[in-house]
Amino acid sequence: MKIIARHGNVVIRELLASDLQKLCEYANNQKVAINLRDKFPHPYTMEDALWFKAMVDAMDPRTIFAIEYKGEYIGNISLTPLDDVYRKSAEIGYFIGEPFWNKGITTEAVKLITDWGFRNLDIVRIHTGIYEYNKASQRVLEKCGFTKEAVFRKSICKYNILYDEIRYAKIKD
Ligand SMILES: CC(C)(COP(=O)(O)OP(=O)(O)OC[C@H]1O[C@@H](n2cnc3c(N)ncnc32)[C@H](O)[C@@H]1OP(=O)(O)O)[C@@H](O)C(=O)NCCC(=O)NCCS
């Protein structure tokens, strides 16, 4: 099993076939899906998980990983390198199962993958856009030293309601 980074009880490692049952369980949650793009399926089935694992396995370089807490799979974290004139940037994404929220786990995981990304990928910038109502995710990035750069007003249409997107970024030292 390939471990990408670890600190305390939090490990970032490759996604395993044995994670997929828990992936389905944690991903199949409206409170998760509402914060993600529409391509994140809801309901989330084993067929979706198998497709996701095959997609991850085909990546080169592989930049979607599992988050493990106290030896247990709890969610995913990713860096998606961009292309063309954005080729020195990557978009960060993450989710963890609801039973593990508000324990500081994602904050630790974001710190780990940000550090790993700046050391191992040819990028100088990591960013993402967070929907205005997702205060927990905004707080995570603030705790990890990301800067709030902009508000893209009414740019998100989720379940047919318009929301602002808050853009956060971190630049390599
Ligand atoms: C967003 C998410 C990743 C956060 O993970 P987490 O492990 O619970 O985050 P942490 O515990 O590291 O930090 C959460 C912070 O948000 C705060 N928070 C939680 N809910 C909040 C709310 N409604 N309003 C304000 N702050 C809130 C917590 O108090 C904590 O901050 P603190 O340490 O200053 O007290 C998790 O809730 C999740 O997976 N959500 C669904 C998917 C998602 O939103 N992905 C991100 C898309 S951009």
The ligand as a Tripos MOL2 file, in Angstrom:
@<TRIPOS>MOLECULE
LIG
   48    50     1     0     0
SMALL
NO_CHARGES

@<TRIPOS>ATOM
      1 C1        -16.0760   20.2660    4.7960 C.3       1 LIG1
      2 C2        -15.4580   19.0420    5.4710 C.3       1 LIG1
      3 C3        -14.4410   18.4290    4.5390 C.3       1 LIG1
      4 C4        -14.8030   19.5070    6.7780 C.3       1 LIG1
      5 O1        -14.0680   18.4410    7.3400 O.3       1 LIG1
      6 P1        -13.7450   18.3450    8.8990 P.3       1 LIG1
      7 O2        -12.7560   17.2490    9.0790 O.co2     1 LIG1
      8 O3        -15.0070   18.2960    9.6710 O.co2     1 LIG1
      9 O4        -13.0280   19.7610    9.1290 O.3       1 LIG1
     10 P2        -12.1760   20.1910   10.4130 P.3       1 LIG1
     11 O5        -12.6950   19.4660   11.6140 O.co2     1 LIG1
     12 O6        -10.7420   20.0560   10.0960 O.co2     1 LIG1
     13 O7        -12.5240   21.7540   10.5140 O.3       1 LIG1
     14 C5        -13.8760   22.1850   10.4760 C.3       1 LIG1
     15 C6        -13.9610   23.6330   10.9720 C.3       1 LIG1
     16 O8        -15.2010   24.1980   10.5230 O.3       1 LIG1
     17 C7        -15.9310   24.6490   11.6440 C.3       1 LIG1
     18 N1        -17.3280   24.5180   11.3010 N.ar      1 LIG1
     19 C8        -18.0520   23.3920   11.1450 C.ar      1 LIG1
     20 N2        -19.3220   23.6880   10.8240 N.ar      1 LIG1
     21 C9        -19.3790   25.0520   10.7690 C.ar      1 LIG1
     22 C10       -20.4210   25.9750   10.4920 C.ar      1 LIG1
     23 N3        -21.6490   25.5590   10.1860 N.pl3     1 LIG1
     24 N4        -20.1420   27.3010   10.5460 N.ar      1 LIG1
     25 C11       -18.9070   27.7380   10.8530 C.ar      1 LIG1
     26 N5        -17.8580   26.8970   11.1080 N.ar      1 LIG1
     27 C12       -18.1200   25.5770   11.0820 C.ar      1 LIG1
     28 C13       -15.4740   23.7710   12.7810 C.3       1 LIG1
     29 O9        -15.7840   24.3640   14.0300 O.3       1 LIG1
     30 C14       -13.9710   23.7210   12.4860 C.3       1 LIG1
     31 O10       -13.3260   24.9390   12.7970 O.3       1 LIG1
     32 P3        -12.5300   25.1700   14.2050 P.3       1 LIG1
     33 O11       -11.4290   24.1560   14.2380 O.co2     1 LIG1
     34 O12       -12.0470   26.5770   14.1100 O.co2     1 LIG1
     35 O13       -13.5300   24.9570   15.3140 O.co2     1 LIG1
     36 C15       -16.5310   17.9670    5.8010 C.3       1 LIG1
     37 O14       -17.5590   18.5750    6.5160 O.3       1 LIG1
     38 C16       -17.1080   17.3250    4.5690 C.2       1 LIG1
     39 O15       -16.6120   16.3220    4.0720 O.2       1 LIG1
     40 N6        -18.1970   17.9160    4.0280 N.am      1 LIG1
     41 C17       -18.8480   17.4070    2.8150 C.3       1 LIG1
     42 C18       -17.9890   17.5710    1.5520 C.3       1 LIG1
     43 C19       -17.4190   18.9670    1.3830 C.2       1 LIG1
     44 O16       -17.9820   19.9640    1.7770 O.2       1 LIG1
     45 N7        -16.2450   19.0190    0.7040 N.am      1 LIG1
     46 C20       -15.5790   20.2710    0.4100 C.3       1 LIG1
     47 C21       -16.1120   20.8980   -0.8220 C.3       1 LIG1
     48 S1        -15.3540   22.4860   -1.1230 S.3       1 LIG1
@<TRIPOS>BOND
     1     1     2 1
     2     2     3 1
     3     2     4 1
     4     2    36 1
     5     4     5 1
     6     5     6 1
     7     6     7 2
     8     6     8 1
     9     6     9 1
    10     9    10 1
    11    10    11 2
    12    10    12 1
    13    10    13 1
    14    13    14 1
    15    14    15 1
    16    15    16 1
    17    15    30 1
    18    16    17 1
    19    17    18 1
    20    17    28 1
    21    18    19 ar
    22    18    27 ar
    23    19    20 ar
    24    20    21 ar
    25    21    22 ar
    26    21    27 ar
    27    22    23 1
    28    22    24 ar
    29    24    25 ar
    30    25    26 ar
    31    26    27 ar
    32    28    29 1
    33    28    30 1
    34    30    31 1
    35    31    32 1
    36    32    33 2
    37    32    34 1
    38    32    35 1
    39    36    37 1
    40    36    38 1
    41    38    39 2
    42    38    40 1
    43    40    41 1
    44    41    42 1
    45    42    43 1
    46    43    44 2
    47    43    45 1
    48    45    46 1
    49    46    47 1
    50    47    48 1
@<TRIPOS>SUBSTRUCTURE
     1 LIG1         1 GROUP 0 **** ****
